[in-house]
Amino acid sequence: MRRRHHHSLALAAAKSHAALLKSGVSSPTPWNHLLTAYSSFGSGLAAARRVFDEIPRPDAVSWNSLLAAHVAAGAHLDAWRLLRAMHARGLAASTFALGSALRSAAAARRPALGAQLQSFAVKSGLADNVFPASALVDVYAKCGRLSDARRVFDGMPERNTVSWNALIAGYTDSGNLARAVELFLDMERDGLVPDEATFAAMLAGAEGPMWYSLMQQLHGKIVKYGSAAGLVVLNAAITAYSQCGALADSRRIFDGIESRDLISWNSMLGAYAYHGMDDEAMSFFVRIIRESGVQPDMYSFTSVLSVCSEHGHDDQRGRSIHSLVVKIGLEQVTHVCNALIAMYIRFTENCLMKDACKCFNSWVFKDTVSWNSMLTGYSQHGLSSDALRFFRCLRSENIRTDEFALSAALRSCSDLAVLQLGTQIHSLVIQTGFASNDFVSSSLIFMYSKSGILDDARKSFQEADKSSSVPWNSMMFGYAQHGQAQTVENLFNEMLDLKVHLDHVTFVALITAYSHAGFVDKGSEILNTMETRYGVPLRMEHYACGVDLYGRAGQLDKAKELIESMPFQPDAMVWMTLLGACRIHGNVELASDVANHLFVAEPREHSTYVLLSSLYSGHGMWSDRAIVQRVMKNRGLNKVPGWSWIEVNNEVHSFNAEDRAHPRMDEIYDMLGILLQVAHMRSCEDRQIFIAMSSDT
């Protein structure tokens, strides 16, 4: 409907344009009307420029209209050049020109330009005019310079609703909702009636249960000022109630709107997605298609795709949504593209990374998020070689390398144990200034720890911002992996002394260290006091660490008792940990019982069959081993081979047993044969020397 309306306006403007050209009218007034008409829709800026060039005698209105057209189109650099040209002609000292220029500075977040325009307003005698002064408040507020915004606001001899709204929105955007509320009340006392923009700004800042009471009060004000209860405000109220945790209130407002627009539907869809109500969100998306009478847009799809991302086991919904994206023609919209990548990389199967890759390669307008999502996907799926190749491609395309890309690349270096490449990326980290970033420093610590270079890991830890628990946790894991439990305990005590926030990962690292060192009593004490002493409730991973703690020490009964005491159903990770302990200590009976749980929870996990088969063969239970292998074969499962990696000249080469897939495998086997022959010859020489020495003796 809107597209057809714009099309009809464009046709009308074109007819008027032709008529003006034919008539030869020299008065600027009809030309100015045409210029404004072209500026008001779609891609009218080029047409507006053309009309301006055709005006026989452009006046101040012509220049102001063209300047407003540039600002409305977001062509800020050209708008500022135009303002300079107007200044040279003595046309810039007007409320209209100054107001447009200030709106441009606000949109472009250029406070320095705002300050220059403020000086110009003072020189031109326009500083006290309410229109440019309000626009100046908006510039400073949008740029986060609230003290400057407040100074201009307080100095205004006259204020209007726009002035108040600009300052209220500034405080809301900065997270100071309480101050925004005070201004709202001052505005009422000043005798001004809040409008849609006032309430929309206030509602945008209400997030969290603590603001629910304020949300109810604002809702009452919206009802009181009936003129303000427009669709924009009601849509914002749907989102605000949702963010305050009151989804039922959001739905009540939605149901009460008689003439909903797409934003109303999107707000309610976003509310369901925000609360993790996946099935409700999917059903609501179907309602948008069937009942709303409007076509889903970018925001509809990003919300529903985020819901699909949570279903790591169900890719059919996601594929259906992807088909609909293509059908509607949104497959080249950057935000939708990124949501599709995020969805595909969240699925647990590696094969869906191919779908993510196809999407990425087919899109024209990729941004940093697109590249980082793909890189993270490769890293998280264990496709570390692909991740590093992709990182090189990212660098060659001159894409900005941020903390997310660096962290993912370093994690992949850790997985492949390619220290040389990791140190080169560390140099890039230093060059780009991300050495103190939580995630980057954590990845550096992890990489050096896994390579056995704890001194360099400690140096990265020292350079990190240690106000967060992230680098502490990584350093603790590094020492835990190398059996240095006492050092881990020292770091934990240091965190307590410095009052660093302890999270669930901190205790996973601590219990892991105690488990590897055999400190059963200390680990048991942490498990028993985590929640009561430190306020951190036990999660599934803590129970898995506890099972490992007791299992390594051979206390399988205690490990089983711990599982039975869990307040929730144990997952496959917990059972697999216990099964590994059973294999180490040869407890066949308990292993069989644990395996039965795993066959139900993860029937296609090959590790269960391999561990059980190994246990049976170790005890000479060949018939039981044969049964396990037969079941494994019937289910189409194979043991995943182990791989080895070697780094040569910054290139990673991977091998498994009797592998012949490498392109230079013939040369490798020839060299291996030579090495074996040399080794055999040296062995014979050593034997002869030993015999000769024995004879002499």
ZIGISUL-V171041 format. One record per residue. N is the residue number from 0. RES is the residue in one letter. OMEGA is omega in degrees with one decimal (none if undefined). Layout:
{{N RES OMEGA} {N RES OMEGA}}
This chain:
{{0 M -179.6} {1 R -179.8} {2 R 179.1} {3 R 179.3} {4 H 178.1} {5 H 180.0} {6 H 180.0} {7 S 176.2} {8 L 179.4} {9 A 178.4} {10 L 179.3} {11 A 179.0} {12 A 180.0} {13 A 178.1} {14 K 178.2} {15 S 179.2} {16 H -180.0} {17 A -179.6} {18 A 179.3} {19 L 179.1} {20 L -177.4} {21 K -175.4} {22 S -178.7} {23 G 179.5} {24 V -178.4} {25 S 179.3} {26 S -176.5} {27 P -172.9} {28 T 179.4} {29 P 176.7} {30 W 178.5} {31 N 177.3} {32 H 179.2} {33 L 179.2} {34 L 179.3} {35 T 179.7} {36 A 178.8} {37 Y -176.7} {38 S -170.1} {39 S -178.6} {40 F 168.5} {41 G -175.5} {42 S -174.0} {43 G -175.5} {44 L 179.5} {45 A 178.5} {46 A 178.8} {47 A 177.4} {48 R -178.8} {49 R 178.7} {50 V -179.7} {51 F -179.9} {52 D -177.5} {53 E -179.9} {54 I -178.0} {55 P 179.7} {56 R -179.5} {57 P 178.5} {58 D -178.4} {59 A 178.9} {60 V 179.0} {61 S -179.8} {62 W 180.0} {63 N 179.2} {64 S 179.3} {65 L 177.8} {66 L 179.2} {67 A 179.0} {68 A 178.3} {69 H -179.9} {70 V -179.7} {71 A -179.5} {72 A -180.0} {73 G 179.1} {74 A -168.3} {75 H -179.9} {76 L 178.1} {77 D 178.3} {78 A -179.0} {79 W 175.4} {80 R 179.3} {81 L 178.7} {82 L 177.7} {83 R 177.5} {84 A 177.1} {85 M 179.0} {86 H 178.7} {87 A 179.7} {88 R 179.2} {89 G -176.1} {90 L -174.8} {91 A -175.6} {92 A 175.4} {93 S -179.4} {94 T -178.4} {95 F -179.7} {96 A -178.8} {97 L 178.3} {98 G 178.2} {99 S -179.3} {100 A 179.4} {101 L 175.6} {102 R 177.9} {103 S 179.0} {104 A 178.6} {105 A -178.8} {106 A -178.8} {107 A -179.2} {108 R -179.0} {109 R -178.3} {110 P 179.5} {111 A 177.0} {112 L 177.3} {113 G 179.2} {114 A 177.7} {115 Q 179.1} {116 L 176.1} {117 Q 177.8} {118 S 179.1} {119 F 179.0} {120 A 178.4} {121 V -179.9} {122 K -176.4} {123 S -179.7} {124 G -177.8} {125 L -173.9} {126 A -177.7} {127 D 179.0} {128 N -171.6} {129 V -174.5} {130 F 176.3} {131 P 179.1} {132 A 177.7} {133 S 178.1} {134 A 178.6} {135 L 174.1} {136 V -179.7} {137 D 178.5} {138 V -177.0} {139 Y -179.0} {140 A -179.4} {141 K 179.6} {142 C 176.8} {143 G 178.9} {144 R -171.0} {145 L 177.9} {146 S 176.8} {147 D 178.4} {148 A -178.8} {149 R 179.7} {150 R 177.4} {151 V -178.7} {152 F -178.5} {153 D -178.9} {154 G -178.2} {155 M 177.6} {156 P 179.2} {157 E 178.8} {158 R 173.6} {159 N -177.6} {160 T 179.7} {161 V 179.7} {162 S -179.6} {163 W -178.0} {164 N -179.5} {165 A -178.1} {166 L 177.5} {167 I 179.4} {168 A 178.4} {169 G 178.9} {170 Y 178.5} {171 T -179.5} {172 D -179.8} {173 S 178.6} {174 G -179.7} {175 N -177.7} {176 L 180.0} {177 A 178.6} {178 R 177.9} {179 A 178.4} {180 V 178.2} {181 E 178.4} {182 L 178.7} {183 F 179.8} {184 L 176.1} {185 D 179.4} {186 M 177.5} {187 E -179.4} {188 R 179.2} {189 D 175.3} {190 G 179.3} {191 L -179.7} {192 V 177.5} {193 P 178.1} {194 D -178.1} {195 E -178.1} {196 A 179.0} {197 T -177.1} {198 F 179.2} {199 A 178.5} {200 A -178.9} {201 M -176.7} {202 L -179.5} {203 A -177.6} {204 G -177.6} {205 A 179.5} {206 E -179.0} {207 G -177.6} {208 P -177.2} {209 M -179.1} {210 W -176.9} {211 Y 179.4} {212 S 177.5} {213 L 179.9} {214 M 178.0} {215 Q 179.0} {216 Q 177.6} {217 L 177.8} {218 H 176.6} {219 G 177.5} {220 K 179.1} {221 I 178.4} {222 V -179.9} {223 K 178.0} {224 Y -174.4} {225 G -179.1} {226 S -178.6} {227 A -175.0} {228 A 177.7} {229 G -175.8} {230 L 179.7} {231 V -178.7} {232 V -179.5} {233 L 176.8} {234 N 178.0} {235 A 179.5} {236 A 176.7} {237 I -179.5} {238 T -177.0} {239 A 177.8} {240 Y 178.9} {241 S -179.0} {242 Q 175.3} {243 C 178.5} {244 G -176.3} {245 A -176.5} {246 L 179.7} {247 A 177.3} {248 D 176.4} {249 S -178.0} {250 R 179.9} {251 R 177.9} {252 I -179.7} {253 F -178.5} {254 D -178.1} {255 G 179.4} {256 I -177.5} {257 E -177.9} {258 S -178.2} {259 R 170.2} {260 D -177.4} {261 L 179.5} {262 I 176.7} {263 S 179.8} {264 W 179.7} {265 N 179.9} {266 S 179.8} {267 M 176.0} {268 L 178.1} {269 G 179.1} {270 A 177.5} {271 Y 179.1} {272 A -179.3} {273 Y -177.9} {274 H 177.1} {275 G 179.7} {276 M -168.5} {277 D -177.6} {278 D 179.0} {279 E 179.4} {280 A 179.1} {281 M 178.4} {282 S -179.2} {283 F 177.4} {284 F 176.8} {285 V 177.3} {286 R 178.3} {287 I -178.4} {288 I -172.2} {289 R -168.6} {290 E -168.7} {291 S -176.3} {292 G 177.7} {293 V -178.5} {294 Q 177.7} {295 P -179.4} {296 D -177.6} {297 M -176.1} {298 Y 176.4} {299 S -175.4} {300 F 179.0} {301 T 178.5} {302 S -175.4} {303 V 176.5} {304 L 175.5} {305 S 175.9} {306 V 178.3} {307 C -179.4} {308 S -179.0} {309 E -179.9} {310 H -177.7} {311 G -178.2} {312 H -172.0} {313 D -178.3} {314 D -176.8} {315 Q 176.8} {316 R -178.4} {317 G 179.8} {318 R 178.6} {319 S 178.4} {320 I 178.5} {321 H 178.4} {322 S 179.8} {323 L 176.2} {324 V -179.9} {325 V -178.0} {326 K -177.9} {327 I 177.2} {328 G -179.6} {329 L -173.3} {330 E 178.3} {331 Q 176.8} {332 V -169.5} {333 T -177.3} {334 H 177.6} {335 V 177.5} {336 C -179.1} {337 N 177.7} {338 A 177.2} {339 L 177.6} {340 I -179.4} {341 A 179.7} {342 M -176.1} {343 Y -177.6} {344 I 179.2} {345 R 178.9} {346 F -170.4} {347 T -176.4} {348 E -179.0} {349 N -175.9} {350 C 179.7} {351 L 171.3} {352 M 177.0} {353 K 177.3} {354 D 177.1} {355 A -179.0} {356 C 177.8} {357 K 178.5} {358 C -177.3} {359 F -176.5} {360 N -176.7} {361 S -175.9} {362 W -178.1} {363 V -172.1} {364 F 177.6} {365 K 174.0} {366 D -178.1} {367 T 179.1} {368 V 179.6} {369 S -178.5} {370 W -178.9} {371 N 179.4} {372 S 178.5} {373 M -179.7} {374 L 178.1} {375 T 178.9} {376 G 177.3} {377 Y -177.2} {378 S -176.9} {379 Q -179.7} {380 H 178.9} {381 G 178.7} {382 L -169.3} {383 S 178.0} {384 S 177.6} {385 D 179.7} {386 A -178.5} {387 L 175.1} {388 R 179.5} {389 F 178.2} {390 F 177.0} {391 R 178.8} {392 C 177.7} {393 L -179.1} {394 R -178.1} {395 S 178.7} {396 E -179.9} {397 N 173.3} {398 I -179.8} {399 R -179.7} {400 T -177.4} {401 D -174.6} {402 E -178.7} {403 F 178.2} {404 A -178.9} {405 L -179.2} {406 S -180.0} {407 A -179.9} {408 A 179.2} {409 L 177.1} {410 R 178.6} {411 S 175.0} {412 C 177.7} {413 S -178.0} {414 D -177.9} {415 L -177.6} {416 A 178.1} {417 V -173.0} {418 L -176.4} {419 Q 178.0} {420 L 178.9} {421 G 178.9} {422 T 176.3} {423 Q 177.1} {424 I 175.5} {425 H 177.0} {426 S 178.3} {427 L 176.7} {428 V -179.2} {429 I -179.4} {430 Q -175.9} {431 T 174.3} {432 G -178.0} {433 F -175.2} {434 A -178.4} {435 S 179.0} {436 N -175.6} {437 D -172.0} {438 F 179.2} {439 V 179.6} {440 S 177.3} {441 S 179.3} {442 S 176.2} {443 L 178.7} {444 I -178.5} {445 F -178.1} {446 M -178.6} {447 Y 178.8} {448 S -178.3} {449 K 177.1} {450 S 177.1} {451 G -178.4} {452 I -174.6} {453 L 178.3} {454 D 178.4} {455 D 175.5} {456 A 179.9} {457 R 177.8} {458 K 177.7} {459 S 177.9} {460 F -179.2} {461 Q -179.3} {462 E -175.2} {463 A 171.8} {464 D -170.8} {465 K 175.2} {466 S 178.0} {467 S 179.6} {468 S -173.1} {469 V 179.4} {470 P 177.2} {471 W -179.5} {472 N -179.7} {473 S 179.7} {474 M 177.8} {475 M 177.3} {476 F 179.5} {477 G 178.3} {478 Y -180.0} {479 A 179.9} {480 Q -178.5} {481 H 173.1} {482 G -178.0} {483 Q -174.9} {484 A -178.2} {485 Q 178.1} {486 T 176.7} {487 V 179.4} {488 E 177.6} {489 N 177.9} {490 L 178.6} {491 F 179.2} {492 N 177.5} {493 E 175.6} {494 M 178.6} {495 L -178.7} {496 D -177.6} {497 L -179.9} {498 K 172.4} {499 V -178.1} {500 H 176.9} {501 L 176.5} {502 D -175.5} {503 H -179.9} {504 V 178.3} {505 T -176.6} {506 F 172.3} {507 V 179.1} {508 A -177.3} {509 L -179.5} {510 I 176.5} {511 T 179.0} {512 A 178.7} {513 Y -179.7} {514 S -178.4} {515 H -178.7} {516 A -179.7} {517 G 179.0} {518 F -173.1} {519 V -176.6} {520 D -179.9} {521 K 178.8} {522 G 179.1} {523 S 179.7} {524 E 178.7} {525 I 179.1} {526 L -175.9} {527 N -173.8} {528 T -177.1} {529 M -174.6} {530 E -175.8} {531 T -175.4} {532 R -172.9} {533 Y 176.7} {534 G 179.5} {535 V -178.9} {536 P 180.0} {537 L 174.9} {538 R -178.5} {539 M -177.3} {540 E 177.4} {541 H 176.7} {542 Y 177.6} {543 A 177.0} {544 C 178.1} {545 G 176.9} {546 V 177.4} {547 D 179.4} {548 L -179.3} {549 Y -177.7} {550 G 178.9} {551 R -178.9} {552 A 179.6} {553 G -179.8} {554 Q -173.6} {555 L 178.1} {556 D 178.5} {557 K 178.0} {558 A 179.3} {559 K 178.8} {560 E 178.8} {561 L 178.4} {562 I -178.6} {563 E 179.7} {564 S -176.2} {565 M -179.6} {566 P 177.6} {567 F -177.6} {568 Q 178.0} {569 P 178.6} {570 D -176.1} {571 A -179.2} {572 M -179.7} {573 V -179.2} {574 W -179.5} {575 M 177.2} {576 T 179.3} {577 L 178.8} {578 L 177.0} {579 G 178.1} {580 A 178.1} {581 C 179.6} {582 R -179.0} {583 I -174.2} {584 H 171.8} {585 G 178.9} {586 N -174.1} {587 V -176.2} {588 E 179.3} {589 L 179.4} {590 A 179.5} {591 S 179.0} {592 D 179.9} {593 V -179.4} {594 A 178.6} {595 N 175.8} {596 H -178.1} {597 L 178.8} {598 F 177.8} {599 V -175.6} {600 A -177.4} {601 E -174.3} {602 P -177.2} {603 R 176.8} {604 E -173.5} {605 H -175.4} {606 S 179.9} {607 T -178.1} {608 Y -178.0} {609 V -179.7} {610 L -178.5} {611 L 178.4} {612 S 178.9} {613 S 179.4} {614 L -179.8} {615 Y -178.8} {616 S 178.0} {617 G 179.0} {618 H 177.4} {619 G -179.2} {620 M -170.4} {621 W 179.6} {622 S 177.5} {623 D 177.6} {624 R -179.6} {625 A 179.0} {626 I -179.8} {627 V -178.8} {628 Q 178.7} {629 R 177.9} {630 V 179.5} {631 M -180.0} {632 K -179.3} {633 N -179.9} {634 R 176.5} {635 G -178.3} {636 L 177.0} {637 N 175.3} {638 K 178.4} {639 V -176.7} {640 P 174.4} {641 G -178.0} {642 W 173.3} {643 S 179.7} {644 W 171.5} {645 I -179.4} {646 E 177.8} {647 V 179.2} {648 N 178.0} {649 N 175.7} {650 E -176.8} {651 V 176.2} {652 H -177.6} {653 S -176.5} {654 F 163.1} {655 N -173.4} {656 A 177.8} {657 E -177.9} {658 D 176.7} {659 R -176.5} {660 A -176.7} {661 H -176.9} {662 P 179.8} {663 R -174.1} {664 M 179.3} {665 D 178.6} {666 E -177.9} {667 I -178.8} {668 Y 176.1} {669 D 179.2} {670 M 177.9} {671 L 177.8} {672 G 178.2} {673 I 179.9} {674 L 179.2} {675 L 179.3} {676 Q 178.2} {677 V 179.8} {678 A 179.1} {679 H -179.8} {680 M 179.7} {681 R 178.3} {682 S 178.7} {683 C 179.1} {684 E 179.7} {685 D -179.9} {686 R 179.3} {687 Q 177.6} {688 I -179.1} {689 F 180.0} {690 I -179.3} {691 A 179.8} {692 M 179.2} {693 S -179.9} {694 S 179.2} {695 D -179.6} {696 T none}}
